[in-house]
Amino acid sequence: MAEPLKRTPFYDFHVAAGAKIVPFAGFEMPVQYPTGITAEHNAVRRSVGLFDVSHMGEFEVTGPDALAFVSRVTANDPAALDVGQAQYSCFLHEHGGIVDDCLVYRLADRFMIVVNAANIAKDWAHITTQLGNDDARLVDRSDDTALLALQGPLAQAVLQPLCPGVDLEAIGYYRFATAEVAGVQCILSRTGYTGEDGFELYHSPDQARKLWDAILARGGVTLTGLGARDSLRLEMAYPLYGNDIDDQTTPLEAGLGWIVRMRKASFVGKTALADQKAKGLRNRLVGFRLKERGFPRHGHSVYVGGEPFGHVRSGTVSPSTGEAIGTAYLPAGGAATGTSFEVEIRGRRLGAEVVETPFWRRGSHR
């Protein structure tokens, strides 16, 4: 029997606001509100939007060997983090495939690792298996943590009056502070998944509605769902696990070599990545635009030189540019900007070309 779907602390509000609710990663989550995905997307690009992303997972790592453990199970280098700094990273299989991408936060007495909702159980099993003889303690805080994302060029202006005890201007990109926001204790992080300035607020679920109501009471904040979140992140070419990256793709193939620190003494997957780097990549993730009218979606077939070669990983018609854009893996030797290939949509093969990413370059993120 399938597990019952979970509800976030804001579920009743989503329903009352007329949101379209769908199952997502074991939760009932809002895809869009009556305003529609395009309007929500544009609000984040031009002003500010509020997302409920409480479905994300949070793991806590403490103990004398916490740093050594996090360093071994992630590809990036947590030793480079200051207290109050976050880092994009990933977990790897021994064969180099991506278990999940994640954010690593360094606090004074612990690390917090934020993972994708669909992978919470999988990630937990993976890292606990790696624990070995480390003097480190792991706790899954996912059910104890609610998460809001306030995103857009006006995010700081909306949030600052709610947290008079902290100067938001002083919090740099991928930095965070522990602060009270509208009287709610939060980890207040200048991060996001949209390409715009903004903050993510981690807090206790029993204080969630108080914080939600206080932010909306500021006025001018658009409720935004998972549909707009997806189009916003794709315009920035931010990878989505299960689409652009997965267990069979490596960070080198996905263009994420910048989060892999080969200089570390060891980490899970290092040997496989070193071997792949030495032999050269076979495939590479690229961004593309259609040269003809069409709507590319995940799963559409890709043809290179007239022969089938995988499928579209992510695709949409960009609300910001009006172009049909997407991502796909191509042979590494034929993935240069300007390379032509085809995408099959409804039985027709449409011309596409590789373009530089991100697709949207005018975001307000710092």
C-alpha positions as a Markdown table, in Angstrom:
| # | Residue | x | y | z |
|---|---|---|---|---|
| 1 | Met | 0.0 | 0.0 | 0.0 |
| 2 | Ala | 1.3 | 3.4 | -0.9 |
| 3 | Glu | 2.3 | 5.9 | 1.8 |
| 4 | Pro | -0.4 | 8.6 | 2.3 |
| 5 | Leu | 0.6 | 12.0 | 0.8 |
| 6 | Lys | 2.0 | 14.6 | 3.3 |
| 7 | Arg | 0.8 | 18.1 | 3.6 |
| 8 | Thr | 2.9 | 21.2 | 4.3 |
| 9 | Pro | 2.0 | 23.6 | 7.1 |
| 10 | Phe | 0.6 | 25.9 | 4.4 |
| 11 | Tyr | -1.7 | 23.3 | 2.7 |
| 12 | Asp | -5.0 | 24.8 | 3.9 |
| 13 | Phe | -4.0 | 28.2 | 2.7 |
| 14 | His | -3.0 | 26.9 | -0.7 |
| 15 | Val | -6.5 | 25.3 | -1.1 |
| 16 | Ala | -8.2 | 28.4 | 0.1 |
| 17 | Ala | -6.2 | 30.5 | -2.4 |
| 18 | Gly | -7.5 | 28.3 | -5.2 |
| 19 | Ala | -4.2 | 26.6 | -6.0 |
| 20 | Lys | -4.0 | 23.6 | -8.3 |
| 21 | Ile | -2.8 | 20.9 | -5.9 |
| 22 | Val | -0.9 | 17.8 | -7.3 |
| 23 | Pro | 1.1 | 15.0 | -5.8 |
| 24 | Phe | 4.8 | 15.7 | -5.8 |
| 25 | Ala | 7.5 | 13.7 | -4.0 |
| 26 | Gly | 5.1 | 12.3 | -1.5 |
| 27 | Phe | 3.5 | 15.7 | -0.8 |
| 28 | Glu | 0.4 | 17.6 | -1.9 |
| 29 | Met | 1.9 | 20.7 | -3.4 |
| 30 | Pro | 0.6 | 23.7 | -5.4 |
| 31 | Val | 1.6 | 23.8 | -9.0 |
| 32 | Gln | 0.0 | 27.1 | -9.7 |
| 33 | Tyr | -2.5 | 29.6 | -8.3 |
| 34 | Pro | -5.4 | 31.2 | -10.3 |
| 35 | Thr | -3.0 | 33.9 | -11.5 |
| 36 | Gly | -1.4 | 31.3 | -13.7 |
| 37 | Ile | 2.2 | 30.1 | -14.2 |
| 38 | Thr | 3.3 | 32.8 | -16.6 |
| 39 | Ala | 2.0 | 35.6 | -14.3 |
| 40 | Glu | 3.7 | 34.0 | -11.3 |
| 41 | His | 7.0 | 33.6 | -13.3 |
| 42 | Asn | 6.9 | 37.2 | -14.4 |
| 43 | Ala | 6.2 | 38.4 | -10.8 |
| 44 | Val | 9.4 | 36.8 | -9.6 |
| 45 | Arg | 11.4 | 38.3 | -12.4 |
| 46 | Arg | 10.0 | 41.8 | -11.9 |
| 47 | Ser | 9.0 | 42.1 | -8.3 |
| 48 | Val | 8.7 | 39.3 | -5.7 |
| 49 | Gly | 7.0 | 35.9 | -5.3 |
| 50 | Leu | 6.6 | 33.5 | -2.3 |
| 51 | Phe | 7.1 | 29.8 | -2.7 |
| 52 | Asp | 6.2 | 27.0 | -0.2 |
| 53 | Val | 9.1 | 24.5 | -0.5 |
| 54 | Ser | 8.7 | 22.7 | 2.8 |
| 55 | His | 8.8 | 19.4 | 0.9 |
| 56 | Met | 12.6 | 19.7 | 0.7 |
| 57 | Gly | 14.7 | 17.5 | 3.0 |
| 58 | Glu | 17.2 | 18.6 | 5.7 |
| 59 | Phe | 19.9 | 16.5 | 7.3 |
| 60 | Glu | 21.9 | 17.6 | 10.4 |
| 61 | Val | 25.5 | 16.4 | 10.9 |
| 62 | Thr | 27.2 | 17.0 | 14.2 |
| 63 | Gly | 30.2 | 15.6 | 16.2 |
| 64 | Pro | 34.0 | 15.8 | 16.1 |
| 65 | Asp | 34.2 | 14.2 | 12.6 |
| 66 | Ala | 31.3 | 16.1 | 11.1 |
| 67 | Leu | 33.5 | 18.0 | 8.6 |
| 68 | Ala | 35.5 | 15.0 | 7.6 |
| 69 | Phe | 32.3 | 13.0 | 7.0 |
| 70 | Val | 30.6 | 15.8 | 5.0 |
| 71 | Ser | 33.8 | 16.2 | 3.0 |
| 72 | Arg | 33.8 | 12.5 | 2.1 |
| 73 | Val | 30.2 | 12.1 | 1.1 |
| 74 | Thr | 30.0 | 15.3 | -1.0 |
| 75 | Ala | 32.0 | 16.3 | -4.1 |
| 76 | Asn | 32.6 | 19.9 | -3.2 |
| 77 | Asp | 34.8 | 21.1 | -0.3 |
| 78 | Pro | 33.0 | 22.0 | 2.9 |
| 79 | Ala | 36.3 | 22.8 | 4.6 |
| 80 | Ala | 36.3 | 26.0 | 2.4 |
| 81 | Leu | 33.1 | 27.2 | 4.0 |
| 82 | Asp | 33.1 | 29.9 | 6.7 |
| 83 | Val | 30.5 | 29.6 | 9.4 |
| 84 | Gly | 27.4 | 31.3 | 7.9 |
| 85 | Gln | 28.2 | 30.2 | 4.3 |
| 86 | Ala | 26.4 | 27.7 | 2.1 |
| 87 | Gln | 27.7 | 25.6 | -0.8 |
| 88 | Tyr | 26.2 | 23.8 | -3.8 |
| 89 | Ser | 27.4 | 20.2 | -4.0 |
| 90 | Cys | 26.3 | 16.7 | -4.7 |
| 91 | Phe | 26.4 | 13.1 | -3.4 |
| 92 | Leu | 28.0 | 10.6 | -5.8 |
| 93 | His | 27.9 | 6.8 | -6.3 |
| 94 | Glu | 31.2 | 5.1 | -6.5 |
| 95 | His | 30.7 | 4.9 | -10.3 |
| 96 | Gly | 30.5 | 8.7 | -10.5 |
| 97 | Gly | 26.8 | 9.0 | -11.1 |
| 98 | Ile | 24.9 | 11.6 | -9.1 |
| 99 | Val | 22.9 | 10.3 | -6.1 |
| 100 | Asp | 21.5 | 13.9 | -5.6 |
| 101 | Asp | 22.5 | 17.5 | -5.7 |
| 102 | Cys | 22.3 | 19.4 | -2.4 |
| 103 | Leu | 23.2 | 22.5 | -0.5 |
| 104 | Val | 25.6 | 22.3 | 2.4 |
| 105 | Tyr | 25.3 | 24.9 | 5.2 |
| 106 | Arg | 28.1 | 25.4 | 7.8 |
| 107 | Leu | 26.8 | 26.5 | 11.2 |
| 108 | Ala | 28.9 | 27.1 | 14.3 |
| 109 | Asp | 28.2 | 23.7 | 15.7 |
| 110 | Arg | 26.9 | 21.6 | 12.9 |
| 111 | Phe | 26.3 | 21.2 | 9.2 |
| 112 | Met | 22.9 | 21.2 | 7.5 |
| 113 | Ile | 22.5 | 19.4 | 4.2 |
| 114 | Val | 19.4 | 20.3 | 2.1 |
| 115 | Val | 18.3 | 17.6 | -0.4 |
| 116 | Asn | 15.6 | 17.1 | -3.0 |
| 117 | Ala | 12.2 | 15.9 | -1.7 |
| 118 | Ala | 12.0 | 13.0 | -4.0 |
| 119 | Asn | 15.3 | 11.7 | -2.8 |
| 120 | Ile | 15.1 | 12.1 | 1.0 |
| 121 | Ala | 14.9 | 8.3 | 1.7 |
| 122 | Lys | 17.4 | 7.5 | -1.0 |
| 123 | Asp | 19.9 | 10.1 | 0.2 |
| 124 | Trp | 19.5 | 9.1 | 3.8 |
| 125 | Ala | 20.2 | 5.5 | 3.0 |
| 126 | His | 23.3 | 6.6 | 1.0 |
| 127 | Ile | 24.9 | 8.8 | 3.6 |
| 128 | Thr | 24.2 | 6.6 | 6.6 |
| 129 | Thr | 25.8 | 3.7 | 4.8 |
| 130 | Gln | 28.9 | 5.9 | 4.4 |
| 131 | Leu | 29.2 | 6.7 | 8.1 |
| 132 | Gly | 31.7 | 4.0 | 9.0 |
| 133 | Asn | 33.8 | 4.7 | 12.0 |
| 134 | Asp | 33.3 | 8.5 | 11.9 |
| 135 | Asp | 32.5 | 10.2 | 15.2 |
| 136 | Ala | 29.6 | 12.0 | 13.7 |
| 137 | Arg | 25.8 | 12.0 | 14.4 |
| 138 | Leu | 23.3 | 12.2 | 11.6 |
| 139 | Val | 19.7 | 13.3 | 12.2 |
| 140 | Asp | 17.0 | 13.6 | 9.5 |
| 141 | Arg | 15.3 | 17.0 | 10.3 |
| 142 | Ser | 13.0 | 17.0 | 7.3 |
| 143 | Asp | 9.8 | 16.6 | 9.2 |
| 144 | Asp | 10.9 | 19.2 | 11.7 |
| 145 | Thr | 11.6 | 21.9 | 9.1 |
| 146 | Ala | 9.3 | 24.2 | 7.1 |
| 147 | Leu | 10.8 | 26.2 | 4.3 |
| 148 | Leu | 9.7 | 29.3 | 2.4 |
| 149 | Ala | 11.5 | 31.0 | -0.5 |
| 150 | Leu | 10.9 | 34.7 | -1.1 |
| 151 | Gln | 12.3 | 35.4 | -4.5 |
| 152 | Gly | 12.6 | 38.5 | -6.8 |
| 153 | Pro | 14.3 | 41.9 | -7.0 |
| 154 | Leu | 12.0 | 43.3 | -4.3 |
| 155 | Ala | 12.6 | 40.4 | -1.8 |
| 156 | Gln | 14.9 | 42.3 | 0.4 |
| 157 | Ala | 12.6 | 45.4 | 0.6 |
| 158 | Val | 9.7 | 43.1 | 1.6 |
| 159 | Leu | 11.6 | 41.1 | 4.2 |
| 160 | Gln | 13.8 | 43.8 | 5.9 |
| 161 | Pro | 11.0 | 45.4 | 8.1 |
| 162 | Leu | 10.2 | 41.9 | 9.4 |
| 163 | Cys | 13.7 | 41.3 | 10.8 |
| 164 | Pro | 14.9 | 44.5 | 12.4 |
| 165 | Gly | 17.7 | 42.6 | 14.2 |
| 166 | Val | 19.6 | 41.8 | 11.1 |
| 167 | Asp | 20.9 | 43.9 | 8.1 |
| 168 | Leu | 19.9 | 41.9 | 5.1 |
| 169 | Glu | 22.2 | 44.0 | 2.9 |
| 170 | Ala | 25.1 | 42.5 | 4.8 |
| 171 | Ile | 24.1 | 38.9 | 3.9 |
| 172 | Gly | 26.0 | 38.0 | 0.7 |
| 173 | Tyr | 25.0 | 35.5 | -1.9 |
| 174 | Tyr | 25.2 | 32.0 | -0.5 |
| 175 | Arg | 25.5 | 33.4 | 3.0 |
| 176 | Phe | 23.1 | 33.1 | 5.8 |
| 177 | Ala | 22.3 | 34.3 | 9.3 |
| 178 | Thr | 20.3 | 32.9 | 12.2 |
| 179 | Ala | 17.7 | 35.6 | 13.0 |
| 180 | Glu | 14.1 | 36.3 | 14.1 |
| 181 | Val | 11.8 | 37.1 | 11.2 |
| 182 | Ala | 8.4 | 38.4 | 12.3 |
| 183 | Gly | 9.2 | 36.9 | 15.7 |
| 184 | Val | 10.0 | 33.4 | 14.2 |
| 185 | Gln | 13.4 | 32.0 | 14.6 |
| 186 | Cys | 14.9 | 31.2 | 11.2 |
| 187 | Ile | 17.9 | 30.3 | 9.3 |
| 188 | Leu | 17.8 | 33.1 | 6.8 |
| 189 | Ser | 19.7 | 32.3 | 3.6 |
| 190 | Arg | 20.4 | 34.4 | 0.6 |
| 191 | Thr | 19.9 | 31.5 | -1.8 |
| 192 | Gly | 17.3 | 30.4 | -4.3 |
| 193 | Tyr | 16.4 | 28.5 | -7.5 |
| 194 | Thr | 15.2 | 31.3 | -9.7 |
| 195 | Gly | 18.1 | 33.5 | -10.8 |
| 196 | Glu | 16.7 | 36.4 | -8.8 |
| 197 | Asp | 17.7 | 37.9 | -5.5 |
| 198 | Gly | 15.9 | 36.4 | -2.6 |
| 199 | Phe | 16.0 | 34.5 | 0.6 |
| 200 | Glu | 15.1 | 31.0 | 1.9 |
| 201 | Leu | 13.7 | 30.8 | 5.4 |
| 202 | Tyr | 14.1 | 27.5 | 7.4 |
| 203 | His | 11.9 | 27.4 | 10.5 |
| 204 | Ser | 9.8 | 25.3 | 12.8 |
| 205 | Pro | 6.5 | 24.0 | 11.2 |
| 206 | Asp | 4.6 | 25.1 | 14.3 |
| 207 | Gln | 5.6 | 28.7 | 13.5 |
| 208 | Ala | 5.0 | 28.4 | 9.8 |
| 209 | Arg | 1.6 | 30.1 | 9.4 |
| 210 | Lys | 2.8 | 33.1 | 11.5 |
| 211 | Leu | 5.7 | 33.7 | 9.2 |
| 212 | Trp | 3.6 | 33.1 | 6.0 |
| 213 | Asp | 0.9 | 35.5 | 7.1 |
| 214 | Ala | 3.5 | 38.2 | 8.1 |
| 215 | Ile | 5.2 | 38.1 | 4.7 |
| 216 | Leu | 1.9 | 38.3 | 2.8 |
| 217 | Ala | 0.7 | 41.1 | 5.0 |
| 218 | Arg | 3.6 | 43.2 | 3.6 |
| 219 | Gly | 1.6 | 43.4 | 0.4 |
| 220 | Gly | 2.7 | 43.1 | -3.3 |
| 221 | Val | 3.8 | 39.5 | -2.8 |
| 222 | Thr | 2.7 | 37.0 | -5.5 |
| 223 | Leu | 2.0 | 33.4 | -4.5 |
| 224 | Thr | 4.0 | 31.2 | -6.8 |
| 225 | Gly | 3.8 | 27.4 | -7.3 |
| 226 | Leu | 6.0 | 24.6 | -8.6 |
| 227 | Gly | 5.2 | 25.4 | -12.2 |
| 228 | Ala | 6.8 | 28.8 | -12.1 |
| 229 | Arg | 9.7 | 27.4 | -10.0 |
| 230 | Asp | 10.4 | 25.0 | -12.9 |
| 231 | Ser | 10.3 | 27.6 | -15.7 |
| 232 | Leu | 12.4 | 30.1 | -13.6 |
| 233 | Arg | 15.1 | 27.5 | -12.9 |
| 234 | Leu | 15.3 | 26.3 | -16.5 |
| 235 | Glu | 15.8 | 29.8 | -17.8 |
| 236 | Met | 18.9 | 29.8 | -15.6 |
| 237 | Ala | 19.9 | 26.3 | -16.7 |
| 238 | Tyr | 19.8 | 25.2 | -13.1 |
| 239 | Pro | 19.7 | 21.3 | -13.1 |
| 240 | Leu | 16.7 | 19.4 | -11.9 |
| 241 | Tyr | 17.3 | 16.0 | -10.4 |
| 242 | Gly | 15.5 | 13.3 | -12.4 |
| 243 | Asn | 15.6 | 15.4 | -15.5 |
| 244 | Asp | 19.0 | 16.9 | -16.2 |
| 245 | Ile | 21.0 | 14.8 | -13.7 |
| 246 | Asp | 20.5 | 11.4 | -12.3 |
| 247 | Asp | 22.2 | 8.2 | -11.1 |
| 248 | Gln | 23.7 | 7.5 | -14.5 |
| 249 | Thr | 25.0 | 11.0 | -15.3 |
| 250 | Thr | 28.2 | 12.4 | -13.7 |
| 251 | Pro | 28.8 | 16.0 | -12.7 |
| 252 | Leu | 31.4 | 16.3 | -15.4 |
| 253 | Glu | 28.9 | 15.4 | -18.1 |
| 254 | Ala | 26.3 | 17.7 | -16.6 |
| 255 | Gly | 28.6 | 20.7 | -16.7 |
| 256 | Leu | 29.0 | 20.7 | -12.9 |
| 257 | Gly | 32.7 | 20.1 | -12.8 |
| 258 | Trp | 33.0 | 23.3 | -10.8 |
| 259 | Ile | 31.4 | 21.7 | -7.8 |
| 260 | Val | 33.9 | 18.8 | -7.8 |
| 261 | Arg | 37.1 | 19.3 | -5.8 |
| 262 | Met | 39.5 | 16.7 | -7.1 |
| 263 | Arg | 42.2 | 18.1 | -4.9 |
| 264 | Lys | 40.5 | 16.5 | -1.8 |
| 265 | Ala | 42.3 | 13.4 | -0.5 |
| 266 | Ser | 39.2 | 11.3 | -1.1 |
| 267 | Phe | 35.5 | 11.4 | -1.6 |
| 268 | Val | 32.9 | 8.9 | -2.8 |
| 269 | Gly | 33.1 | 8.7 | -6.6 |
| 270 | Lys | 36.5 | 10.4 | -7.0 |
| 271 | Thr | 38.3 | 7.5 | -8.7 |
| 272 | Ala | 35.5 | 7.1 | -11.3 |
| 273 | Leu | 35.5 | 10.8 | -12.1 |
| 274 | Ala | 39.3 | 10.9 | -12.4 |
| 275 | Asp | 39.1 | 8.0 | -14.8 |
| 276 | Gln | 36.4 | 9.7 | -16.8 |
| 277 | Lys | 38.3 | 12.9 | -17.0 |
| 278 | Ala | 41.4 | 11.0 | -18.2 |
| 279 | Lys | 39.5 | 9.2 | -20.9 |
| 280 | Gly | 37.4 | 12.1 | -22.0 |
| 281 | Leu | 33.7 | 12.7 | -21.9 |
| 282 | Arg | 31.4 | 10.8 | -24.2 |
| 283 | Asn | 28.3 | 13.0 | -23.6 |
| 284 | Arg | 27.7 | 16.5 | -22.5 |
| 285 | Leu | 24.6 | 18.4 | -21.3 |
| 286 | Val | 23.8 | 21.4 | -23.4 |
| 287 | Gly | 21.2 | 24.1 | -23.6 |
| 288 | Phe | 19.3 | 24.5 | -26.9 |
| 289 | Arg | 16.7 | 26.6 | -28.5 |
| 290 | Leu | 14.3 | 25.5 | -31.2 |
| 291 | Lys | 14.7 | 27.2 | -34.6 |
| 292 | Glu | 11.1 | 26.4 | -35.4 |
| 293 | Arg | 7.8 | 26.9 | -33.6 |
| 294 | Gly | 7.3 | 24.2 | -31.0 |
| 295 | Phe | 7.1 | 23.3 | -27.3 |
| 296 | Pro | 9.9 | 21.0 | -26.1 |
| 297 | Arg | 9.2 | 18.8 | -23.1 |
| 298 | His | 11.0 | 16.3 | -21.1 |
| 299 | Gly | 11.1 | 13.0 | -22.9 |
| 300 | His | 10.9 | 14.3 | -26.5 |
| 301 | Ser | 13.3 | 12.3 | -28.7 |
| 302 | Val | 16.5 | 13.9 | -29.9 |
| 303 | Tyr | 18.2 | 13.2 | -33.2 |
| 304 | Val | 21.8 | 13.8 | -34.1 |
| 305 | Gly | 22.8 | 13.4 | -37.7 |
| 306 | Gly | 19.5 | 11.9 | -38.4 |
| 307 | Glu | 20.0 | 9.2 | -35.8 |
| 308 | Pro | 18.2 | 8.9 | -32.4 |
| 309 | Phe | 20.3 | 10.1 | -29.5 |
| 310 | Gly | 18.5 | 10.3 | -26.1 |
| 311 | His | 15.8 | 12.7 | -25.3 |
| 312 | Val | 15.1 | 16.2 | -24.1 |
| 313 | Arg | 15.9 | 16.5 | -20.4 |
| 314 | Ser | 14.0 | 19.7 | -19.6 |
| 315 | Gly | 12.1 | 22.0 | -21.9 |
| 316 | Thr | 9.6 | 24.9 | -22.1 |
| 317 | Val | 8.7 | 28.1 | -23.9 |
| 318 | Ser | 10.5 | 30.7 | -21.9 |
| 319 | Pro | 8.1 | 33.3 | -20.4 |
| 320 | Ser | 11.0 | 35.8 | -20.2 |
| 321 | Thr | 12.3 | 35.5 | -23.8 |
| 322 | Gly | 9.5 | 33.8 | -25.7 |
| 323 | Glu | 11.9 | 31.2 | -27.1 |
| 324 | Ala | 11.4 | 27.5 | -27.0 |
| 325 | Ile | 14.4 | 26.3 | -24.8 |
| 326 | Gly | 15.6 | 23.1 | -23.3 |
| 327 | Thr | 18.5 | 20.8 | -22.3 |
| 328 | Ala | 19.7 | 17.5 | -23.7 |
| 329 | Tyr | 22.8 | 15.4 | -23.7 |
| 330 | Leu | 24.7 | 15.3 | -27.0 |
| 331 | Pro | 28.0 | 13.6 | -28.1 |
| 332 | Ala | 30.8 | 15.6 | -26.4 |
| 333 | Gly | 32.5 | 16.1 | -29.7 |
| 334 | Gly | 29.4 | 17.7 | -31.2 |
| 335 | Ala | 28.1 | 19.9 | -28.4 |
| 336 | Ala | 29.7 | 23.2 | -29.3 |
| 337 | Thr | 27.6 | 26.4 | -29.4 |
| 338 | Gly | 25.8 | 26.6 | -32.8 |
| 339 | Thr | 25.7 | 22.8 | -33.4 |
| 340 | Ser | 22.4 | 21.8 | -35.0 |
| 341 | Phe | 20.3 | 18.7 | -34.2 |
| 342 | Glu | 16.6 | 17.8 | -34.2 |
| 343 | Val | 13.9 | 17.4 | -31.6 |
| 344 | Glu | 10.8 | 15.3 | -32.4 |
| 345 | Ile | 7.6 | 16.8 | -31.2 |
| 346 | Arg | 4.2 | 15.3 | -32.1 |
| 347 | Gly | 5.7 | 13.3 | -35.0 |
| 348 | Arg | 7.7 | 16.2 | -36.5 |
| 349 | Arg | 11.4 | 16.7 | -36.3 |
| 350 | Leu | 12.1 | 20.3 | -35.5 |
| 351 | Gly | 15.5 | 22.0 | -35.9 |
| 352 | Ala | 17.3 | 23.0 | -32.8 |
| 353 | Glu | 20.7 | 24.5 | -32.0 |
| 354 | Val | 23.0 | 24.5 | -29.1 |
| 355 | Val | 23.2 | 27.9 | -27.3 |
| 356 | Glu | 25.1 | 29.3 | -24.4 |
| 357 | Thr | 23.5 | 29.1 | -21.0 |
| 358 | Pro | 21.9 | 30.5 | -18.9 |
| 359 | Phe | 19.1 | 31.4 | -21.3 |
| 360 | Trp | 18.2 | 34.4 | -19.1 |
| 361 | Arg | 21.0 | 36.7 | -18.1 |
| 362 | Arg | 19.3 | 39.7 | -16.5 |
| 363 | Gly | 18.5 | 38.2 | -13.2 |
| 364 | Ser | 18.9 | 40.2 | -9.9 |
| 365 | His | 20.8 | 37.4 | -8.0 |
| 366 | Arg | 24.1 | 38.6 | -6.5 |
